[in-house]
Amino acid sequence: MNVLLFIQNEAEEAITRVTEAPVAETVAKMNIWDLAVKGGWLMIPIALLLFIAVAVLIERILVINKAGKEDPTFMNRIRDYIQDGKINSAINLCRITNTPASMMIEKGISRLGRPMNDILVAIENVGNIETAKLEKGFTWVATAAATAPMLGFLGTVTGMVRAFFDMANAGANVDITLLSSGIYEALVTTVAGLIVGVIALFAYNYLVAQVTRAVNKMETRSMEFMDLLNEPTK
């Protein structure tokens, strides 16, 4: 009898421990895709702006880096060709080098024999054209930097309108889960728009700085060429 009571007590204590054991809470996890979906249709143009900004950034970096590469002996060879009267060789060297600075110098060489002011103007005109080529696509990056945050704020407004609309239709049966979709849309689009805007603004400023550096090199080479023309002949 005592054995049966002991077994019964142990079984009751085991059941009590199981029922009183804390239940492990399931933590909900959400990935980037889930957040993007909850942001609504405005996430599509925001993502498109991000793609445009990154694509232009990569493409322009490659172009600007190529334009900034120079042969350290380029100007010395141009000087030697001009002083030796080998104008065609100097022009061919400029075409083979194929950088904005070499294009400017090629134009200057083609104007040899004319007044110095005419040569300088021709070089500056080519420089303006080459600079415009380097800045191609900058408008898209600037547009992304300005438009993405505005789309995010638009998503904030539409999300809150949706939340209040659902609240009004629910009447007295308002529940937080009923409002969650509108609030998600408001917050997610705002965050996404600001992130894309910051990335695009950084990309734009970086590209402007790189073009400024390339233009400085172009101006330096053009001044060296003009000084070369003013050097006394041997």
C-alpha positions as a LaTeX table, in Angstrom:
\begin{tabular}{lrrr}
\hline
Residue & $x$ (\AA) & $y$ (\AA) & $z$ (\AA) \\
\hline
Met1 & 0.00 & 0.00 & 0.00 \\
Asn2 & 2.81 & 2.37 & 0.88 \\
Val3 & 4.49 & 1.60 & $-2.43$ \\
Leu4 & 1.33 & 2.49 & $-4.35$ \\
Leu5 & 0.98 & 5.79 & $-2.47$ \\
Phe6 & 4.63 & 6.61 & $-3.17$ \\
Ile7 & 4.20 & 5.94 & $-6.91$ \\
Gln8 & 1.01 & 8.02 & $-7.00$ \\
Asn9 & 2.71 & 10.97 & $-5.26$ \\
Glu10 & 5.68 & 10.83 & $-7.62$ \\
Ala11 & 3.38 & 10.77 & $-10.65$ \\
Glu12 & 1.40 & 13.77 & $-9.38$ \\
Glu13 & 4.61 & 15.74 & $-8.73$ \\
Ala14 & 5.88 & 14.92 & $-12.23$ \\
Ile15 & 2.63 & 16.11 & $-13.77$ \\
Thr16 & 2.81 & 19.30 & $-11.69$ \\
Arg17 & 6.37 & 20.01 & $-12.83$ \\
Val18 & 5.42 & 19.53 & $-16.46$ \\
Thr19 & 2.34 & 21.77 & $-16.27$ \\
Glu20 & 4.17 & 24.49 & $-14.34$ \\
Ala21 & 7.27 & 24.47 & $-16.57$ \\
Pro22 & 7.64 & 27.75 & $-18.48$ \\
Val23 & 6.55 & 27.50 & $-22.07$ \\
Ala24 & 9.26 & 28.62 & $-24.48$ \\
Glu25 & 8.10 & 31.69 & $-26.33$ \\
Thr26 & 8.28 & 31.63 & $-30.09$ \\
Val27 & 10.13 & 34.69 & $-31.27$ \\
Ala28 & 8.84 & 35.96 & $-34.58$ \\
Lys29 & 11.57 & 36.70 & $-37.08$ \\
Met30 & 11.27 & 38.80 & $-40.19$ \\
Asn31 & 13.71 & 39.07 & $-43.08$ \\
Ile32 & 14.32 & 41.94 & $-45.47$ \\
Trp33 & 11.96 & 40.53 & $-48.07$ \\
Asp34 & 9.08 & 40.32 & $-45.59$ \\
Leu35 & 9.64 & 43.94 & $-44.59$ \\
Ala36 & 9.78 & 45.02 & $-48.22$ \\
Val37 & 6.48 & 43.29 & $-48.94$ \\
Lys38 & 4.83 & 44.98 & $-45.97$ \\
Gly39 & 5.99 & 48.33 & $-47.33$ \\
Gly40 & 3.52 & 48.08 & $-50.18$ \\
Trp41 & 3.77 & 49.08 & $-53.83$ \\
Leu42 & 5.85 & 52.18 & $-53.08$ \\
Met43 & 8.80 & 49.90 & $-52.37$ \\
Ile44 & 9.01 & 49.15 & $-56.11$ \\
Pro45 & 9.97 & 52.69 & $-57.26$ \\
Ile46 & 12.25 & 53.07 & $-54.21$ \\
Ala47 & 14.07 & 49.84 & $-55.14$ \\
Leu48 & 14.27 & 51.01 & $-58.76$ \\
Leu49 & 15.89 & 54.27 & $-57.67$ \\
Leu50 & 18.43 & 52.32 & $-55.61$ \\
Phe51 & 19.28 & 50.15 & $-58.61$ \\
Ile52 & 19.73 & 53.20 & $-60.87$ \\
Ala53 & 21.95 & 55.00 & $-58.36$ \\
Val54 & 24.20 & 51.98 & $-57.79$ \\
Ala55 & 24.40 & 51.17 & $-61.51$ \\
Val56 & 25.36 & 54.74 & $-62.45$ \\
Leu57 & 27.88 & 54.86 & $-59.59$ \\
Ile58 & 29.69 & 51.72 & $-60.73$ \\
Glu59 & 29.64 & 52.67 & $-64.41$ \\
Arg60 & 30.87 & 56.22 & $-63.78$ \\
Ile61 & 33.66 & 55.05 & $-61.46$ \\
Leu62 & 35.00 & 52.83 & $-64.24$ \\
Val63 & 34.80 & 55.65 & $-66.80$ \\
Ile64 & 36.34 & 58.30 & $-64.53$ \\
Asn65 & 39.16 & 56.02 & $-63.41$ \\
Lys66 & 39.97 & 55.24 & $-67.04$ \\
Ala67 & 39.95 & 58.96 & $-67.85$ \\
Gly68 & 42.28 & 59.72 & $-64.95$ \\
Lys69 & 44.97 & 57.22 & $-65.94$ \\
Glu70 & 47.94 & 58.86 & $-67.58$ \\
Asp71 & 51.33 & 57.97 & $-68.95$ \\
Pro72 & 53.87 & 59.93 & $-66.87$ \\
Thr73 & 56.01 & 60.36 & $-70.00$ \\
Phe74 & 53.13 & 61.66 & $-72.13$ \\
Met75 & 53.90 & 65.38 & $-71.94$ \\
Asn76 & 57.63 & 64.84 & $-72.41$ \\
Arg77 & 56.98 & 62.85 & $-75.57$ \\
Ile78 & 54.57 & 65.51 & $-76.84$ \\
Arg79 & 57.24 & 68.15 & $-76.20$ \\
Asp80 & 59.86 & 66.15 & $-78.08$ \\
Tyr81 & 57.57 & 65.54 & $-81.05$ \\
Ile82 & 56.57 & 69.20 & $-81.34$ \\
Gln83 & 60.11 & 70.51 & $-80.97$ \\
Asp84 & 61.27 & 68.02 & $-83.61$ \\
Gly85 & 58.43 & 69.04 & $-85.92$ \\
Lys86 & 56.77 & 65.61 & $-85.79$ \\
Ile87 & 53.21 & 66.93 & $-85.54$ \\
Asn88 & 51.57 & 63.77 & $-86.91$ \\
Ser89 & 53.39 & 61.63 & $-84.36$ \\
Ala90 & 52.17 & 63.91 & $-81.56$ \\
Ile91 & 48.58 & 63.66 & $-82.80$ \\
Asn92 & 48.81 & 59.87 & $-83.07$ \\
Leu93 & 50.13 & 59.68 & $-79.50$ \\
Cys94 & 47.15 & 61.71 & $-78.28$ \\
Arg95 & 44.72 & 59.40 & $-80.08$ \\
Ile96 & 46.40 & 56.27 & $-78.73$ \\
Thr97 & 46.34 & 57.63 & $-75.17$ \\
Asn98 & 42.64 & 58.45 & $-75.58$ \\
Thr99 & 42.00 & 60.38 & $-72.36$ \\
Pro100 & 40.19 & 63.70 & $-71.92$ \\
Ala101 & 43.51 & 65.47 & $-71.41$ \\
Ser102 & 45.00 & 63.94 & $-74.55$ \\
Met103 & 41.91 & 64.93 & $-76.55$ \\
Met104 & 42.37 & 68.51 & $-75.42$ \\
Ile105 & 46.03 & 68.52 & $-76.37$ \\
Glu106 & 45.24 & 66.93 & $-79.73$ \\
Lys107 & 42.88 & 69.81 & $-80.46$ \\
Gly108 & 45.58 & 72.28 & $-79.46$ \\
Ile109 & 48.13 & 70.59 & $-81.71$ \\
Ser110 & 45.69 & 70.74 & $-84.62$ \\
Arg111 & 45.49 & 74.52 & $-84.11$ \\
Leu112 & 49.25 & 75.12 & $-84.18$ \\
Gly113 & 50.13 & 78.18 & $-86.23$ \\
Arg114 & 47.11 & 80.14 & $-85.06$ \\
Pro115 & 47.10 & 82.83 & $-82.33$ \\
Met116 & 47.61 & 81.52 & $-78.81$ \\
Asn117 & 44.17 & 82.70 & $-77.73$ \\
Asp118 & 42.53 & 80.64 & $-80.49$ \\
Ile119 & 44.46 & 77.56 & $-79.39$ \\
Leu120 & 43.45 & 78.09 & $-75.75$ \\
Val121 & 39.78 & 78.54 & $-76.65$ \\
Ala122 & 39.81 & 75.36 & $-78.74$ \\
Ile123 & 41.36 & 73.43 & $-75.86$ \\
Glu124 & 38.80 & 74.80 & $-73.38$ \\
Asn125 & 35.91 & 73.86 & $-75.66$ \\
Val126 & 37.13 & 70.27 & $-75.88$ \\
Gly127 & 37.61 & 70.29 & $-72.10$ \\
Asn128 & 34.00 & 71.32 & $-71.56$ \\
Ile129 & 32.80 & 68.55 & $-73.85$ \\
Glu130 & 34.93 & 65.93 & $-72.11$ \\
Thr131 & 33.75 & 67.12 & $-68.69$ \\
Ala132 & 30.14 & 66.80 & $-69.79$ \\
Lys133 & 30.87 & 63.23 & $-70.90$ \\
Leu134 & 32.31 & 62.42 & $-67.48$ \\
Glu135 & 29.19 & 63.83 & $-65.79$ \\
Lys136 & 26.82 & 61.71 & $-67.85$ \\
Gly137 & 24.19 & 60.08 & $-65.64$ \\
Phe138 & 24.74 & 62.36 & $-62.66$ \\
Thr139 & 21.18 & 63.68 & $-63.03$ \\
Trp140 & 19.78 & 60.22 & $-62.34$ \\
Val141 & 21.78 & 59.87 & $-59.13$ \\
Ala142 & 20.72 & 63.34 & $-57.96$ \\
Thr143 & 17.11 & 62.48 & $-58.78$ \\
Ala144 & 17.33 & 59.29 & $-56.73$ \\
Ala145 & 18.81 & 61.21 & $-53.78$ \\
Ala146 & 15.94 & 63.70 & $-53.82$ \\
Thr147 & 13.04 & 61.46 & $-54.83$ \\
Ala148 & 13.59 & 58.38 & $-52.64$ \\
Pro149 & 12.98 & 60.20 & $-49.30$ \\
Met150 & 9.91 & 61.88 & $-50.78$ \\
Leu151 & 8.51 & 58.51 & $-51.80$ \\
Gly152 & 9.23 & 57.28 & $-48.27$ \\
Phe153 & 7.27 & 60.17 & $-46.78$ \\
Leu154 & 4.47 & 59.50 & $-49.25$ \\
Gly155 & 4.38 & 55.94 & $-47.97$ \\
Thr156 & 4.14 & 57.30 & $-44.43$ \\
Val157 & 1.06 & 59.32 & $-45.34$ \\
Thr158 & $-0.66$ & 56.55 & $-47.29$ \\
Gly159 & 0.12 & 54.03 & $-44.55$ \\
Met160 & $-1.39$ & 56.23 & $-41.83$ \\
Val161 & $-4.42$ & 56.93 & $-44.00$ \\
Arg162 & $-4.86$ & 53.20 & $-44.43$ \\
Ala163 & $-4.52$ & 52.62 & $-40.69$ \\
Phe164 & $-7.13$ & 55.25 & $-39.81$ \\
Phe165 & $-9.43$ & 53.96 & $-42.53$ \\
Asp166 & $-9.27$ & 50.45 & $-41.07$ \\
Met167 & $-9.82$ & 51.90 & $-37.62$ \\
Ala168 & $-12.90$ & 53.79 & $-38.72$ \\
Asn169 & $-14.40$ & 50.75 & $-40.43$ \\
Ala170 & $-13.74$ & 48.56 & $-37.40$ \\
Gly171 & $-15.88$ & 50.76 & $-35.16$ \\
Ala172 & $-15.73$ & 49.56 & $-31.56$ \\
Asn173 & $-13.85$ & 46.39 & $-32.53$ \\
Val174 & $-10.49$ & 48.12 & $-32.99$ \\
Asp175 & $-7.54$ & 45.78 & $-32.63$ \\
Ile176 & $-3.83$ & 46.49 & $-32.98$ \\
Thr177 & $-3.47$ & 43.72 & $-35.58$ \\
Leu178 & $-6.03$ & 45.55 & $-37.70$ \\
Leu179 & $-3.81$ & 48.62 & $-37.79$ \\
Ser180 & $-0.50$ & 46.81 & $-38.23$ \\
Ser181 & $-0.54$ & 46.67 & $-42.03$ \\
Gly182 & $-0.98$ & 50.43 & $-42.37$ \\
Ile183 & 1.64 & 51.17 & $-39.73$ \\
Tyr184 & 4.07 & 48.76 & $-41.38$ \\
Glu185 & 3.58 & 50.52 & $-44.69$ \\
Ala186 & 4.17 & 53.92 & $-43.09$ \\
Leu187 & 7.37 & 52.96 & $-41.27$ \\
Val188 & 8.98 & 50.60 & $-43.78$ \\
Thr189 & 8.64 & 52.98 & $-46.74$ \\
Thr190 & 10.07 & 55.84 & $-44.67$ \\
Val191 & 13.11 & 53.81 & $-43.65$ \\
Ala192 & 13.67 & 52.50 & $-47.17$ \\
Gly193 & 13.33 & 55.94 & $-48.74$ \\
Leu194 & 15.80 & 57.49 & $-46.32$ \\
Ile195 & 18.33 & 54.68 & $-46.79$ \\
Val196 & 18.19 & 54.95 & $-50.58$ \\
Gly197 & 18.38 & 58.75 & $-50.37$ \\
Val198 & 21.51 & 58.62 & $-48.20$ \\
Ile199 & 23.19 & 56.09 & $-50.52$ \\
Ala200 & 22.34 & 58.12 & $-53.63$ \\
Leu201 & 23.51 & 61.38 & $-52.04$ \\
Phe202 & 26.81 & 59.80 & $-51.04$ \\
Ala203 & 27.22 & 58.40 & $-54.55$ \\
Tyr204 & 26.52 & 61.79 & $-56.14$ \\
Asn205 & 28.99 & 63.67 & $-53.95$ \\
Tyr206 & 31.63 & 61.01 & $-54.50$ \\
Leu207 & 31.23 & 61.18 & $-58.28$ \\
Val208 & 31.37 & 64.98 & $-58.25$ \\
Ala209 & 34.62 & 64.83 & $-56.28$ \\
Gln210 & 36.11 & 62.34 & $-58.75$ \\
Val211 & 35.14 & 64.48 & $-61.74$ \\
Thr212 & 36.62 & 67.55 & $-60.06$ \\
Arg213 & 39.90 & 65.69 & $-59.65$ \\
Ala214 & 39.84 & 64.63 & $-63.31$ \\
Val215 & 39.10 & 68.20 & $-64.43$ \\
Asn216 & 42.02 & 69.48 & $-62.38$ \\
Lys217 & 44.30 & 67.04 & $-64.19$ \\
Met218 & 42.90 & 68.19 & $-67.53$ \\
Glu219 & 43.53 & 71.84 & $-66.67$ \\
Thr220 & 47.07 & 71.02 & $-65.52$ \\
Arg221 & 47.86 & 69.27 & $-68.80$ \\
Ser222 & 46.38 & 72.08 & $-70.86$ \\
Met223 & 48.51 & 74.64 & $-69.01$ \\
Glu224 & 51.60 & 72.49 & $-69.51$ \\
Phe225 & 50.82 & 72.36 & $-73.21$ \\
Met226 & 50.40 & 76.13 & $-73.44$ \\
Asp227 & 53.71 & 76.60 & $-71.59$ \\
Leu228 & 55.29 & 74.17 & $-74.01$ \\
Leu229 & 54.22 & 76.33 & $-76.94$ \\
Asn230 & 55.75 & 79.38 & $-75.29$ \\
Glu231 & 59.10 & 77.69 & $-74.75$ \\
Pro232 & 61.91 & 78.99 & $-76.93$ \\
Thr233 & 62.79 & 76.70 & $-79.80$ \\
Lys234 & 66.11 & 74.90 & $-79.74$ \\
\hline
\end{tabular}
